[in-house]
């Protein structure tokens, strides 16, 4: 039995930089415009964040732990929106985990996957519409 040579570990900052090097990240206004033109905005934030801060109108909610199974067009657990041609814009709280998630979708063949730079909080700060949160943000 042969084993693959050990690969030198890299830190999360390098992993994030590698993921982002493959993305054309969108600012909040670009993401809103893309959504108007048919892009699929996918909110991967946990329920607690959505309840506290609010939600994005028209966004598909798929928590991070389910994302690849739900948006992989070849998965038996895929959602109807899953498509290799889909323009998917992943949104998290601040735009870090969404970059990793968008790169994972690209690995699955969803080549137009990207993310929202700055995440939900940048969207909110830009004054774009949100659905009311319980905390009244």
DOSE-355568 format. One line per field, with one value per residue (C-alpha): residue number from 1; z, x, y. Coordinates in pm, 1 decimal. Layout:
! DOSE-355568
num	(NUM/...)
w	(Z/...)
u	(X/...)
v	(Y/...)
//
This chain:
! DOSE-355568
num	(1/2/3/4/5/6/7/8/9/10/11/12/13/14/15/16/17/18/19/20/21/22/23/24/25/26/27/28/29/30/31/32/33/34/35/36/37/38/39/40/41/42/43/44/45/46/47/48/49/50/51/52/53/54/55/56/57/58/59/60/61/62/63/64/65/66/67/68/69/70/71/72/73/74/75/76/77/78/79/80/81/82/83/84/85/86/87/88/89/90/91/92/93/94/95/96/97/98/99/100/101/102/103/104/105/106/107/108/109/110/111/112/113/114/115/116/117/118/119/120/121/122/123/124/125/126/127/128/129/130/131/132/133/134/135/136/137)
w	(0.0/-94.4/67.0/-84.9/29.7/314.0/201.2/393.9/590.5/496.0/714.3/670.5/538.6/248.0/192.7/184.5/-55.8/-287.4/-283.0/-351.9/-637.2/-829.6/-757.7/-901.1/-572.7/-585.4/-373.3/-228.9/-514.6/-776.8/-595.7/-575.5/-947.3/-1031.7/-825.2/-1021.8/-1340.4/-1219.0/-1002.8/-708.3/-377.4/-125.2/244.6/434.0/772.9/1072.1/1177.4/1487.2/1270.1/1037.7/1333.0/1501.2/1200.3/934.6/600.9/238.0/30.8/-230.1/-102.3/-86.6/265.7/273.4/588.4/527.4/644.0/366.0/82.7/-135.2/-115.9/-198.8/-484.8/-646.3/-961.9/-940.1/-579.0/-493.4/-224.7/-469.6/-473.4/-793.2/-832.5/-854.7/-1195.4/-1336.4/-1520.7/-1218.7/-1120.3/-746.0/-502.1/-157.4/144.7/498.6/784.9/673.3/353.2/478.1/488.7/176.6/-19.4/89.7/11.9/-335.2/-415.5/-300.1/-537.8/-819.7/-734.2/-793.5/-1138.7/-1051.3/-1230.0/-1190.1/-811.2/-625.0/-304.8/-158.2/-37.7/319.1/350.4/494.2/708.2/402.2/231.8/535.6/567.1/199.5/284.5/67.6/163.1/436.7/596.9/953.2/1225.0/1559.7/1726.4/1504.0/1329.7)
u	(0.0/138.0/46.7/43.8/321.7/225.3/123.8/250.7/-33.6/-153.0/-345.2/-701.7/-587.5/-418.7/-719.3/-944.9/-711.5/-705.5/-1085.0/-1126.7/-876.1/-1133.8/-1429.6/-1553.1/-1696.0/-1988.4/-2047.8/-2398.7/-2535.6/-2391.0/-2545.0/-2885.5/-2872.0/-2766.2/-3057.4/-3295.2/-3152.1/-3213.1/-2914.8/-2990.5/-2904.7/-2833.4/-2827.0/-2613.2/-2631.3/-2756.9/-3117.5/-3006.5/-2838.4/-3137.1/-3372.3/-3152.6/-3047.4/-3309.8/-3330.1/-3269.9/-3586.2/-3607.9/-3304.6/-3300.5/-3207.5/-2974.4/-2767.0/-2399.0/-2401.7/-2646.6/-2522.5/-2328.0/-2596.3/-2875.1/-2702.2/-2506.6/-2706.9/-2595.5/-2707.1/-3019.2/-3083.7/-3064.2/-3316.2/-3505.8/-3287.8/-2967.7/-2806.6/-2457.4/-2549.5/-2695.3/-2552.4/-2533.2/-2437.9/-2362.7/-2422.2/-2294.5/-2256.8/-1943.6/-1821.5/-1570.9/-1747.3/-1940.8/-1614.0/-1524.3/-1878.1/-1879.9/-1545.6/-1689.2/-1982.7/-1738.9/-1560.9/-1895.7/-1925.4/-2144.9/-1897.3/-2086.4/-2096.0/-1957.1/-2025.2/-2127.3/-1823.2/-1892.9/-2190.9/-2529.9/-2384.5/-2247.7/-2587.9/-2759.5/-2500.2/-2558.2/-2923.4/-3055.6/-3387.4/-3407.5/-3697.6/-3757.2/-3571.3/-3724.0/-3469.5/-3580.7/-3249.6)
v	(0.0/338.4/662.5/1006.7/1232.3/1461.3/1805.7/2103.3/2259.1/2604.8/2845.8/2960.2/3298.5/3120.1/2894.1/3201.7/3385.6/3082.7/3061.5/3432.6/3425.1/3218.8/3447.5/3771.5/3892.1/4133.9/4440.4/4480.6/4693.8/4459.2/4162.5/4333.2/4412.0/4057.1/3924.4/4148.3/3997.3/3642.4/3549.0/3324.8/3491.7/3214.5/3304.6/3052.4/3226.1/3031.9/3084.0/3276.4/3541.7/3569.1/3607.1/3867.0/4075.1/4013.3/3840.5/3924.4/3958.1/3684.8/3495.3/3119.4/3010.7/2711.3/2689.4/2627.5/2265.5/2172.2/2392.5/2148.9/1879.1/2123.4/2307.3/2024.2/1949.5/1584.1/1535.9/1339.7/1604.9/1896.1/2176.8/2262.9/2574.1/2367.6/2405.4/2404.6/2725.5/2905.2/3241.6/3180.9/3457.5/3318.1/3543.0/3495.5/3743.1/3927.1/3763.0/3506.3/3170.4/3269.7/3285.5/2933.1/2814.4/2971.8/2807.0/2472.7/2520.2/2594.3/2268.0/2094.8/2254.3/2552.5/2776.6/3104.6/3077.6/3377.1/3565.7/3897.9/4092.2/4202.3/3968.9/4054.4/4329.8/4512.1/4474.1/4623.3/4903.0/4990.5/5057.0/4776.4/4616.8/4357.2/4179.3/4290.5/4109.6/4026.5/4255.9/4543.6/4602.4)
//
